[in-house]
Amino acid sequence: MGWIMPAVLAAGLALLVRSRRIPGALGVGCASVIPFVAPSSPQWLRLIVSAFAVVWAARVWERAHGREPDVAAGWRFWLWWGVPADARLPRTSAEAAENKRRGVARLLRAAAKLGVVVVVVGVNRSVDDITASTVGFTAWSMIYVYASISGVADALTGALMLTGLHMSESFEAPMLARSPGEFWGRRWNRFITRWAFRNVFIPAGGRRSPARATMLVFVLSGLMHEYLLVAFQGGWSRYAGWTLAFFIVHGLVVVATARVKTSLPVPAAIALHLAFLFGTAPLFLIPLDDAVGYSKWWLP
């Protein structure tokens, strides 16, 4: 059956969600199954399908609980269904022209990040084994993963903005964050941040019980990333639980520092946060590389 079965399941799920004829829990379950009926190769396509299974599951849940934006029109639904970033129609021709200009700028930013990827790939090819040193592997991976993921997001949203639409930013210079709270709340993967705020944080108590709601967001995010690794590999890995531990640690630190006022200079606060991120990143990056093998993609 090859890729026919996952394509049919994805299209059928989209149509059911559009007509609101599927309960949230059942829809999430259906979305979660799609990668497991997909062929194991090519790897890059299975990786994309696994990532979009998470996006579709998030959309199903949001739609089932009436928390999605206005997606009544046909093309708006498919844009909402297939693109993680939030879209907004221009109100005037001048705004449309400005969106197009920003789209070009975003595409140029994507090209610059592609240049960064080429450089770090060259570094990888010049080293016998980039994973031999945890320090070297972590530094290389942080640059490579960020440039790759954010570059793809910039390219996709930038291309769509050439139509005049406004597409929300997915990343906001995350390496300039001064604290874990700022990193996760404002700068890293803002699609997940916005979705989690509407669908997890607020329903879990929001500002009435911020610690509980925040920890629930991080635990669910950890489980989601664990699912991604299992979906891509088709089974559990030897690093099962590491990614969940990464998010739990960060959640605890975000909760513990939520009301801490620091007088550190901005450069010092950024350096301190980067040190914390660097020290905990192997919990996330080692399982990811074990599952996806991104450090070996470019080797001869």
LINJO-V946702 format. One record per residue. RES is the residue in one small letter. SS is DSSP state (helix for helix, strand for strand, loop for the rest). Layout:
RES;SS  RES;SS
This chain:
m;loop  g;loop  w;loop  i;helix  m;helix  p;helix  a;helix  v;helix  l;helix  a;helix  a;helix  g;helix  l;helix  a;helix  l;helix  l;helix  v;helix  r;helix  s;loop  r;loop  r;loop  i;loop  p;loop  g;helix  a;helix  l;helix  g;helix  v;helix  g;helix  c;helix  a;helix  s;helix  v;helix  i;helix  p;helix  f;helix  v;helix  a;loop  p;loop  s;loop  s;loop  p;loop  q;helix  w;helix  l;helix  r;helix  l;helix  i;helix  v;helix  s;helix  a;helix  f;helix  a;helix  v;helix  v;helix  w;helix  a;helix  a;helix  r;helix  v;helix  w;helix  e;helix  r;helix  a;helix  h;loop  g;loop  r;loop  e;loop  p;loop  d;loop  v;loop  a;loop  a;loop  g;helix  w;helix  r;helix  f;helix  w;helix  l;helix  w;helix  w;helix  g;helix  v;loop  p;loop  a;loop  d;loop  a;strand  r;strand  l;loop  p;loop  r;loop  t;loop  s;helix  a;helix  e;helix  a;helix  a;helix  e;helix  n;helix  k;helix  r;helix  r;helix  g;helix  v;helix  a;helix  r;helix  l;helix  l;helix  r;helix  a;helix  a;helix  a;helix  k;helix  l;helix  g;helix  v;helix  v;helix  v;helix  v;helix  v;helix  v;helix  g;helix  v;helix  n;helix  r;helix  s;helix  v;loop  d;loop  d;loop  i;loop  t;loop  a;loop  s;loop  t;helix  v;helix  g;helix  f;helix  t;helix  a;helix  w;helix  s;helix  m;helix  i;helix  y;helix  v;helix  y;helix  a;helix  s;helix  i;helix  s;helix  g;helix  v;helix  a;helix  d;helix  a;helix  l;helix  t;helix  g;helix  a;helix  l;helix  m;helix  l;loop  t;loop  g;loop  l;loop  h;strand  m;strand  s;loop  e;loop  s;loop  f;loop  e;loop  a;loop  p;helix  m;helix  l;helix  a;loop  r;loop  s;loop  p;helix  g;helix  e;helix  f;helix  w;helix  g;helix  r;helix  r;helix  w;loop  n;loop  r;helix  f;helix  i;helix  t;helix  r;helix  w;helix  a;helix  f;helix  r;helix  n;helix  v;helix  f;helix  i;loop  p;loop  a;loop  g;loop  g;helix  r;helix  r;helix  s;loop  p;helix  a;helix  r;helix  a;helix  t;helix  m;helix  l;helix  v;helix  f;helix  v;helix  l;helix  s;helix  g;helix  l;helix  m;helix  h;helix  e;helix  y;helix  l;helix  l;helix  v;helix  a;helix  f;helix  q;helix  g;loop  g;loop  w;loop  s;loop  r;loop  y;loop  a;loop  g;loop  w;helix  t;helix  l;helix  a;helix  f;helix  f;helix  i;helix  v;helix  h;helix  g;helix  l;helix  v;helix  v;helix  v;helix  a;helix  t;loop  a;loop  r;loop  v;loop  k;loop  t;loop  s;loop  l;loop  p;loop  v;helix  p;helix  a;helix  a;helix  i;helix  a;helix  l;helix  h;helix  l;helix  a;helix  f;helix  l;helix  f;helix  g;helix  t;helix  a;helix  p;helix  l;helix  f;helix  l;helix  i;helix  p;helix  l;helix  d;helix  d;helix  a;helix  v;helix  g;loop  y;loop  s;loop  k;loop  w;loop  w;loop  l;loop  p;loop
